[in-house]
């Protein structure tokens, strides 16, 4: 009786087109199967077609074996090996080879088995030697991990690396689809992280948005938004709704101001204007006043000491007087008009002023000679007058 009922409940039919309404029926069937299995464990055995049987084991189905002590094999070609004590194999072309392991489903074809070799674990799969769902063993009073797909580690052993570990098959996208009951009607698809105040949600009218109690931090690696992002562009708010768009910004040119390795800076190329863009061909142009403790002219064009050379032609005072009356300035000195129009060079003007001071010194010395000569002549006249 048991054999005919279980045979009619093929796993392929149970998992086809499962709807929410059918879920209750599926749960009821699973409860009945497990309760029946528990009942069978308490019995001596249920054997069909004289298959091999371990101590306290039970078999329901055709071409099945239950060699593991206290194990249960239900289905066609369902097997529990001798070391798979207290294990359960349910389905077609399924096998357990570890203690307290459970396998549910069917292998592929007539020769490939779906085999659970992990102690105290659950494996579910269909038409494959690899599980679709795997539940690992738990530490004492703890809970195990769930793997979706063939979640093998570097040693080829089924070993989920997280509480829920998903691995796609070759050529398949590793995707999780969270679908609300009614997307058009405003339902949200959400993923909570940590607590209900942190997570990601998607809604048709609002798009994708983040929830957080503090800040959005991206501390490592690179962050990319959208396909329109280009080097040098930034996200700018485009409207009052907070819509952000990529905007290309002109990258600043490399600064011509360089450092010398200390606190000094220098200009690497071109001319400098302070308060003006017109440098008039000079290296530095300042529109305004300059305050300094000292200005050093390192390489003057000329200096006025040549005035003291014997061959210097000093202008006679009479000619100098005529020049001043005519031109209203000293010889070789820029006029007021020239200075107002063109300015004057500091080094050049210092040299001119020094030259005029040195010329003035020569004039004084000449006048001193004349005074001394006149004083000598005056002394001679005084002496002659005293003798009379």
Secondary structure, DSSP 8 states (H G I E B T S, - for coil): -HHHHHHHS-HHHHTTT--HHHHHHHHHHHHHHHHHHHHHHHSS---STT--B-TT-EEESSS-EE-STT-EEEEEEEEE-TT-TT-EEEEEEEEE-STT-EEEEE-BTTTB-EEE-STT-EEEEESSSS-SEEE----TTS---EEES--B-TTS-B--SSSEEE---TTS--------S-TTTT--EEEE-SSTTSEEEEETTTEEEEE-SS-----SS----SS---TTEEEEE-STT--EEEEE-------SEEE-SSS-EEE-SS-EEES-S--TT-SEEESS----S-----S-S--GGGGGSTT-----HHHHHHHHHHHSS-TTS--HHHHHHH---HHHHHHHHHHHHHHHHHHHHHHHHHHHHHHHHHHHHHHHHHH-
